[in-house]
């Protein structure tokens, strides 16, 4: 098996990376950064998001494993003192592959610029750089509302526990292939109205955001953010591809939620 390791970059994570490389090499596994069959993330959720974006072109051939050394390890099954157990599990047991839905984002531009395609494991966000954010929200090619406020967040089921949760969105089990739209500080008064609640769309539905005014927009795709100009529209839907996690021990989704937000 070919593997690679993505480290958070701090001293603790880098030391674990060195140990993992040595232990796996002892079992004749091959370190391969270009075409890994397994990507081991050592850090927090941000590290796994970075690993996902780095290898999103290999989702059909690659499975991910997380080791938690950060502040919140929602995607991580393993703790630092369990790396010997993890190595033995990789070497001697058959893993179970668990697939999570992803979000596909397509940005269309004015003036003939080619559209850009992205995948998100957690969420995509859009805000205006200056002034009130005003955008038309279409669902299944019909106008749903004209949103005014700070911005909008579109999340995956696994990402529903991240920024979406902070915005008051629902937590959705990853077995439900869906996306969720959550508002950021919407303006609601006698003149302007929004739905005021998160919207959950099934896998066969798409939503489109169409800017009402020409502005610069701050786009977020998981941990990445960038300013985009001349946007005509943004399309969101459940992606055809999924992320694959290699599981060597049971760790039910609701146990992750309880452990991450409530504790024992």
C-alpha positions, 0 to 999 in steps of 0.5 A: 500500500502507498501512503502519505502523511499531512501534518499540521506543522507543529512540533507534536504533529511533526514528531508523530509524522516521523514515527508513523513513517518509520512504523509503516515503512517497517511493515513494507508500506511505501511512502508516496506523496503523488499517488497515495492510497491512504492519506493520514492527517495529523492535526485537527480538522483544518489539517484534514480539510487541507489534506482533502483539498490537496488530494481531491483529484484522487477521491476514488483511489484514496482513503483518509485517516485522521489523528487528532492533535488539534483543538477539535478533531471531529474527523479524527478517529485516533489519538496520539497515544494510539498510533502503534494501534493504528499502524497494526490495524492498517497492517493486519486488519481490513478497514471499512470504507465510509463515504461522506457527501461533498458539496460541488460549487461552480462559479460563473463569471461575466465577460466570457471568463471560464467558470471554476469548479470546486469541491468542499468537505465542510462548506462554502460561504459568500459575503460582500467585501463592502456594504450589505450583501444582496443576492437572489437565491434560486432553488430548482431554477425558480426565484426563492428570495432576495437575501440581504444581510452579511452572507450565506453559508452552504454546508455538507452534512459533515460540515453541518457541525462546523460554521453552519452550526454556529449560524444556527443550522441543523446537524445532519447525519452524513448518510443523508445526501443533502446540502444546507443553506444558512443565513448570516445576519439577515435583514428582516423588517417591514420592507425586506424579508428572508425565510429566516431559517436554514434550508435543507435541499436533497441531492437532486436539487440545486441552488443558484445565487445571483448577485444583484449588484456588481461587487467584489465577493469574499468566497470561502471553500472550507479553510480557503478564502479568496476575493472574486470579481465579475461573478454572474452566479454561483451554483451549489449541489451535492457532488457526484464524488464523495470523500472516503474514510478508512475506519478501523474501529467503530466511531458512530457519527452521533458519538462524534457529535456528543464527544465534540460538543457535549463531552462525557 
